[in-house]
Amino acid sequence: MAINWFEGGRRISKLCMGIVVAVGAATVLWRNDPDPVLSSRGPTLPWFISPDSCPENAYIRYLWDYDWGGSDPGLRLCFLPLPNGSIPYAVAPTPPEELERQAQDKRDNEKRMANGEPPKLIIQSPWFYGAPKYDQRVQSYVSDSISKLRITPELATRLRDSMSTVRWNDRKQAFNEALPWVVGICGFLWAFTFAMGWIIRGFAGIPTGQDFKPSKQKDKAS
């Protein structure tokens, strides 16, 4: 009975692909629950719940043992950057041009109301000083924010309600990270198996798509 090395190689390759797929699926499905995220846009502004991960240019502080009222301790604080990429650490005075713009908006609304029109919605945000993530001023602000952090019962409820979205986003991110690796490794195994079979068939004089020489196939049939 002749040994079919080509079929054995194909089965080994398929087994390896199956292991790669299983490992990739395990890294996505069997993950520890991520910590909820509280985000801040700057001093004096309230914390808000963010179901998404922090952007790469934000500053993240992990509070591994912080009891926020959930089933497991742990909380992520996300300090969002300013448009220029720096992290806000203190309130800055409003620039003169911004004060003039606000005064003009107020005058425009007074005219609109005098004409019986509804006023424009005006959103005024505070201005902040910013610095790089690991600047001492930013670190002092972060430490001060952590010391003043208080999780109210209402905020704890909202954090618990956000966990399903946090889990889904975490697994979706893990899937997007694992998929290129799984596809790439499986593609490499398939290409390697195909190339080795093609090379060995060439040396052994076996036609493409067959595992034995025609003479051996005839002997086997007889």
Secondary structure as GFF3:
##gff-version 3
##sequence-region A 1 222
A	DSSP	alpha_helix	5	29	.	.	.	ID=ss1
A	DSSP	beta_strand	37	40	.	.	.	ID=ss2
A	DSSP	beta_strand	48	49	.	.	.	ID=ss3
A	DSSP	beta_strand	59	63	.	.	.	ID=ss4
A	DSSP	beta_strand	75	79	.	.	.	ID=ss5
A	DSSP	beta_strand	87	92	.	.	.	ID=ss6
A	DSSP	alpha_helix	96	114	.	.	.	ID=ss7
A	DSSP	beta_strand	127	131	.	.	.	ID=ss8
A	DSSP	alpha_helix	136	148	.	.	.	ID=ss9
A	DSSP	alpha_helix	153	204	.	.	.	ID=ss10
A	DSSP	alpha_helix	214	221	.	.	.	ID=ss11
###
